[in-house]
Amino acid sequence: MTPTERKRLQRRRDRAAGWVEVNVRVASEKSEEVRAFAASLPPPAPPTDPRQLDLLGALDRQLSRSASAPENPAQGALRL
């Protein structure tokens, strides 16, 4: 794997975790201020997968339907 491919994979993992890499040019006398500011930023919020939230809603709907439906032999089967 080339260094370029490794960096691409690292950026993809970081993006999935809510991070992005930013490069800026600043005057050398301001570099410590910029580093201190960057260090003071809170970490990103934990990522949520929108498909996971949709799945929870679908499961709730399916469970509420099966609770109100009469018992049948295939009761253990969930269909999404």
C-alpha positions as CSV (number, residue, x, y, z in Angstrom):
1,M,0.0,0.0,0.0
2,T,1.4,3.4,-0.9
3,P,1.6,6.3,1.5
4,T,-1.0,8.1,-0.6
5,E,-3.4,5.1,-0.1
6,R,-2.7,4.9,3.6
7,K,-3.4,8.6,4.0
8,R,-6.7,8.3,2.0
9,L,-7.8,5.5,4.3
10,Q,-6.9,7.5,7.4
11,R,-8.9,10.5,6.1
12,R,-11.9,8.2,5.4
13,R,-11.7,6.7,8.9
14,D,-11.4,10.2,10.4
15,R,-14.3,11.5,8.4
16,A,-16.5,8.6,9.6
17,A,-15.5,9.5,13.2
18,G,-16.4,13.2,12.7
19,W,-12.9,14.6,12.2
20,V,-11.6,16.6,9.2
21,E,-8.0,17.7,8.7
22,V,-7.4,21.4,8.1
23,N,-4.2,23.0,6.9
24,V,-3.7,26.7,7.4
25,R,-0.9,29.2,6.9
26,V,-0.3,31.6,9.7
27,A,2.4,34.0,10.7
28,S,5.1,32.2,12.7
29,E,4.4,34.4,15.7
30,K,0.8,33.4,15.8
31,S,1.4,29.6,15.4
32,E,1.2,28.9,19.2
33,E,-2.1,30.8,19.4
34,V,-3.6,28.7,16.6
35,R,-2.4,25.5,18.1
36,A,-3.8,26.4,21.5
37,F,-7.1,27.3,19.9
38,A,-7.3,24.0,18.0
39,A,-6.4,22.1,21.2
40,S,-9.2,23.9,23.0
41,L,-11.9,22.8,20.6
42,P,-14.2,20.0,21.9
43,P,-14.1,16.6,20.1
44,P,-16.8,16.0,17.5
45,A,-20.2,14.6,18.5
46,P,-20.3,10.8,18.2
47,P,-21.4,9.9,14.6
48,T,-24.8,8.4,14.1
49,D,-25.7,6.3,11.1
50,P,-29.1,7.5,9.8
51,R,-29.8,4.0,8.5
52,Q,-29.6,2.8,12.1
53,L,-32.2,5.3,13.2
54,D,-34.5,4.2,10.4
55,L,-34.0,0.6,11.4
56,L,-35.1,1.4,15.0
57,G,-38.3,3.0,13.7
58,A,-39.0,0.1,11.4
59,L,-38.6,-2.4,14.3
60,D,-40.9,-0.3,16.5
61,R,-43.6,-0.2,13.8
62,Q,-43.2,-4.0,13.2
63,L,-43.4,-4.8,16.9
64,S,-46.4,-2.6,17.5
65,R,-48.2,-4.2,14.5
66,S,-47.3,-7.7,15.8
67,A,-48.6,-6.9,19.3
68,S,-52.0,-5.9,18.0
69,A,-52.3,-8.7,15.4
70,P,-53.8,-12.0,16.4
71,E,-51.4,-14.8,17.1
72,N,-50.2,-16.9,14.1
73,P,-47.8,-19.7,13.6
74,A,-45.1,-17.5,12.2
75,Q,-45.1,-15.1,15.2
76,G,-41.3,-15.2,15.6
77,A,-40.7,-13.9,12.1
78,L,-40.0,-10.2,11.7
79,R,-40.4,-8.7,8.2
80,L,-39.0,-5.3,7.3
